[in-house]
Amino acid sequence: MKYHLPNLQTERLTFRLLQENDFEEWLPLFAFPEVGTYLSMDENFNQQQRCEKWFDKALTRYEEQSGGMNVLIHKETGKMIGQAGLLVQDVDNTNNSK
């Protein structure tokens, strides 16, 4: 089962998969160390490392078909405004993909 939502559209948004060339646009989102804390990252990571880690996680999830976050594009402005998606996770040794 696939959990990606590329090309899904709502009245105001378009969903698409994260792409490697999105890095510079995403980098400012990782300016604050607290972002890494909420994403279970090493607290000593700098902004660049936090963003790299996030990209690695997202692209790995795509490859493993274990879900992943979609980039949300505001149709009117064409700008990235956030992310949303479905993730498959193992909790207490139980795969929660069903």
N, C-alpha and C positions, 0 to 999 in steps of 0.2 A: 504494500500500500504506500502510496506517495503522499507526503504531507506538505508539499510545496504549493503555493498559490500564485504562481506567476501568471500574469495577464488577467488576473481577476480585476474587475473594475467596479467601483461604486459611483454614485453621482459625482463625488468630488475627488476620488482617489484612484490611482492605478497601482497595483502591486507588481513588483518584479523581484527577481533574485539579486542578491548582492553580487557585484562584479569587482574584480581586482582594481579596476580603474576608479572605483568609488572611494579609495583610501583617503585621499586628500580632503574630500568633502566630509568624511566621517571623523577625521582626526580631531577637530575641535570638540567633538562630543566627549573625548577622553581627556580633556584638559584637567579635570579635577580628580585627585586620588580617590575620592569617595566612589566614583563610578566603578573603579576596579573592585572595591569592597563589595558592592552590590552584585558584581558579576563573578564573585569568588576568585579573584585574581590575587597574585602576590602583591602585597601592599607596597613593595619596593619598586614595582614597575613604574617607569616613566610614561608620559603620554604616548609616545611612539610605540612602546612595548605593549601598552594596554590595547591600543588599536590593532597592532599586529596580532595579538592573542585573540582578539574578537574575530578578526578576519579568518584566522586559522580555524577557530571553532566553527564558524559559519560555513566555510567552504568544506570542511571535513563532514559536517552534518549533511550537506548536499550530496557529497560523494557516497556516504553510507546510507543515504535515503532514510535518515533518522529525523526528518523534519528540518526546520530551520527558519530563521527570520527572513521576512520579505521586506524589501525597501518600499516605503510608502511615498508615492510621488503625488503632489498636489496638482491636479489637472490644469487648473487655471494658471498657475505660476510655473509649472514644470519643475519645481524645487522639491528636493527630498525633505520630508517633514517628520519622518520617524520610521519605525519598524514594527512589524507584527508578524506572528507566525505560530506554527504548531511544532512542538518538540516532543520527541519520544525519549523517555528517560527510564532508567532502571532505578527503582526505589525498593529498598530492602530485598534485593536480588530478584525482583519481579519486573519484567518488561511491561510497561504501561502503554503499549501501542494498540491494544484491542479496544 
